[in-house]
Amino acid sequence: MTPQIALFGSLYGSDAMRRVFSLPERLRALAAVEAALARAQSRLGIVPQSAADAIVAAAGEVDSFDLAALVAATENVGYPVVPLTKELSKRAGAEAARYVHLGATTQDILDTALVLQLRDALVLLETDLRATVDALADRARRHRDDVMAGRTHLQHALPITFGYKVAVWLAPLLDELAAFDTLRARVLQVQFGGAVGTLASLGERGREVTIALAEELGLAAPGAPWHADRSPFATLACALGVTCGSLAKVAGDVILLMQTEVGEVFEPHAAGRGGSSTMPQKRNPIASEYVLACTRGVHALVPLMLTAMAGDHERSTGPWQSEEIALPELLVLASGTFAQARVLAEGMTVDTARMRANLDLTGGLIMAEAVATALVTSVGNAEAHQLVERACAAAIEVKRPLIEVLADDPDVSAHVGRAELEGLFRPESYTGESAAVVDRVLARYATLS
């Protein structure tokens, strides 16, 4: 992320996630893998204990390494592992230096170190997503029966409840939260294969070392090396793209509901938040805007992760390397989406009185389907639709409430009396499965709590 983004603080990504993918943390992760490899091999009797201890001690000094020199050497070599192992070897001493990086290749260390960073990143994302899910579940429960206008093509369509709307937001997020366990299983695997994945330099001990290294790092040992299979990282990128899309749906709806002419839902407000440099009255939807902005960034990077899958042979010439650009940036932007969505979900305010008032804006037109449905048994579906459509056109033209136009129409009043019409014009009586959807989604939520 470019330095000028720092001006925006945590709006484009949480500080905690930026730390996970900072240069110091990257170097610590790389050194941690080298240290774990030495420990694993000493347990198996491949590396002397004294040498492993020296390597581990050298790796523990990574914070004192000359970062400028490492960066310069990386620019020259193309990867940071060569200068890193040289520094480890120097600090560990001549005898231990013989065993630094034994059996490994650069990509083993880079990939496994990135997995360690991703493990921390997933904890941060899951924490924010779970908080968002909890907040939305609470809102769905509290507003289960609060009636509002359902909108299609940005226009009033049929009555729904706000609880139903929130439940529709919540439903995909429940699946995406549950999928974090699957993501961890897919991603949190050690990569250790040597030059081409066969670990030939370790003879018959290769699998033992792989398993021991995985145990040292708390990762899984895959059945096959994945240095040429980038599907784990691509799967993670796609999953985060989908979840960000689900959160962007929430943010987009809130932006529309915050419009002055609607005024049904609002972001949490603090003094000066969402203010304008020229208009003192403004309270702009800041959290929602950054959910959308960060999500667009995530979605722009997902294709780059997918193209990295098409690597050539046993180590690709470019596609794999592009992950170093895309994946950390994608995770930082995703953290911005997740964090701002949490702010939105936990702090939004709801104006149920405005929701109810807005139902009356069209003079009862929102209940047209209810009337047509009531007429079906008497005149059939096609004629019922035609009768009510004609009445709607007249109501709009003469600016009269729809119920009055229908009551004056003999073709309608012959089948539906005034008292029945008044019952049909109660929005709360025509919310269909709104409450049932809320109950089903909350039942699903309860299984994840």
Steps between C-alpha positions, in 0.01 A plus 500: 500500500644836402624722786246774427223263607635539855328840499166315514592302811311172528230582244668295227614221729538433869823589677516146638490350150762743374727383782450136398632584152764753604864450405607411857227236528590357160862461606398348835285246319782409261743460788243298696477248216878463480516452878218245494677308223814479711304384804312239297816359350677490836208300643550250220876482554581660164644818650710510820316652794773759549469614139120521526530703819738743330269538199198557723692758700607679183141502373393654829720800424316583178379835634862616513577409139598781266170551313650735242768243415242221477282707269797591280609137478144391424483747213819349365419129552126525437392336828569573869582144605859494369613810693300387802668159513840663453436719802373202701809301404732783603331541836467126569872438444699290255406159644126568510505682166538164326144413606315826431217455247584128462286330233287809443464735208408867491134445420461259793598773741306779326180300472508357851581839651204647313280224640605600852399858424171384352425307816514824698307683228213251506462544875460876454249463218295234675481712816354796310266284294367319806432834671314619190297181487412531869386859456289423193340201670401722791349756262310237305351375827408846629347617173339171399154657466578864421340568164671696225483534124671233298656656193575366154671712234526765779120533515241382750399143425339313794512530878773310682639530851834648588577177681452319170733740322769446762448123487564510125823690571592251770428169325806490268726633774412199715622264228810711444580505872455124521737463204793640698575154637513364146722790393742431782520134404563598139760769565683419823733238356876488506678527166819295491618339181852607416600585146211335313286361782663156526733573797762291328780664700362343818494150360242284678455752783305758300154409622616478859644850481182635341285358778739616773517851352121515484481396866752764601293772332156370593408448135369205300729282287347470151510178302672673211708817482300801385782720374360462147137480616380846596140397558516541882582868475264550206220335701565737789496802270172394339337427835596841632375658179160336552479601867597857419229497234243392758610780734491748212136406444425608858692823457331579170155455649586719800622777270165494322302484824695800632393723213321812622185402313500156667654547845429154637844377611810695600863428568624557856584865545772679692581868501647594163471152351386508139513877499542725200761773457226735377160371618461492880189281487662204323534156658641291219499117508874467565519139622282382214703693245824338615341156504423554134840653419699225670281231346566637154871476575464139614301411190764660279770279655315167488568457125871551563492214750317282248750569224780398737363144481623457143863450593744325273647163598636459854567869570339774303667795333280785616148377589596376847703811571197721443344361818747707703331807352143384515440290809625729779328797337180299461505402869558858612214629287277215617575601858377849412177355368451273800586768757278771351214252456531418869476869590191525283327188633567574865412868494226556242183672615157410366201734466199267497256791508651636177478153348130487580442852368680423177261214434227760454692716251332343197148522631463126544648395165736266684194285587390455139615138480308416817177625340569322172566178689168535686316543167653192336244254637216714365623617160817306424862606506517689170186708556588568864835638392338711230238646736752601764750630245227724357414625847867571575532706183194700595622552858831631373337727243247662734719472811241310705566218747478166324241367744261783406537434127442127551197559724344717229560243226189279459707226335698474823235578761282224356752250635679678788312719748633806677567319826701231322688766305599673822635169631699453179661841544672407826868455401576286805250242374688453172858431593482136396786292632692793644476379860559138405817592309629685805428199719673258265810717465520551876467125553798455267686773689440316827690201367810719451487680835 
